[in-house]
C-alpha cells in the first residue's frame, strides 16, 4: 500500500487524499484502512510527512503535493525546446491556427483581442466546437453573439467538428501551423477509472488526428489542469513522442490565463439553466 501511494502521488502531482482512497478501493476492492489498519490521512502524515505538503480543504480532505526534488518528476518540469518561447498570445501571431473543442468561444475571441478588427489576423484563425450551435447556446451564455463577432472579423467558425476526426472536417488539403485543444474532457460521469480511460482515449485519437492536419514543423498544444485526475490523462501526450510517432513531445509550460483577458474556462457539462 505504501509503494502504491508513493507511486500515485509521484505520478499525478497534486491530489486529494479522498481521491487516493477512492482509487485504492477501485484498484484493490477494499478500503485503505482495511489494508493498513489506519486512516489514509494518518498514514500519509506519519509515513510520508517528509515528502508531502498538507493543507486542510473542505473539512476532512487534505491536499497533497510532492515536495520539489532536484531531479524533477513532473511533466510540468519538462519545459524544453520551442516551449522556451512561452505560450502567451504572441506565440500564435502569424500562425494558421486551428482551435478544437471550444465551448463559449471566449478563448478565440480573447486571442484576437484588439486584432479582432483586423481581417488579416482573424483570417488565420479557424475555431471549432464539438457541439452544434444550438447545443452551445443552451449551455453557455453569449456564445452565438461571440461566434458572430469572430465571423465578422474574418475568422472561420465551425460547429460539429470532432477533434478525433479532423481529417473528416478538413480533408487532405487543409494544413495548420498549430492545433490547440484547451481542457479536453469527454464529460463522462461513468466513474473515476472509466473517466481516466475515456479521456486518455480522447487524447490519443486527437493527437493522431491533429498530426494529420499539421504542416511540417507544426505544433499541437493541449492544456490540462495540473491536479488529479487530470494529470492521469497525460500518458498519451508523452507517448506521442515515442519511437516512430508522428509527433515529438516538446514538454510542458504553464498556461497563463492573464494573457487572454475575457477568457472564461467552461465545464463540458455546464448548463446555464441549472
Secondary structure, DSSP 4 states (H G I P E B T S, - for coil): -HHHHHHHHHHH-SEEHHHHHHHHHHHHSS-HHHHHSS-HHHHHHHHHTTTEEEEEETTTEEEEEEPP-TT--SGGG-B-GGGGG--SGGGGTT--EEEES-SSSHHHHHHHGGGGG-HHHHTTEEEE-SS-HHHHHHHSTTHHHHHHHHHHHT-EEESS--TT-HHHHHTTT--EEEEEEES------S-HHHHHHHHHHHHHHHHHHHHHTEEEEEEEEEE--SSTTGGGGTHHHHHTTSTT-SS---B-----GGGSTT-----TT--TT-
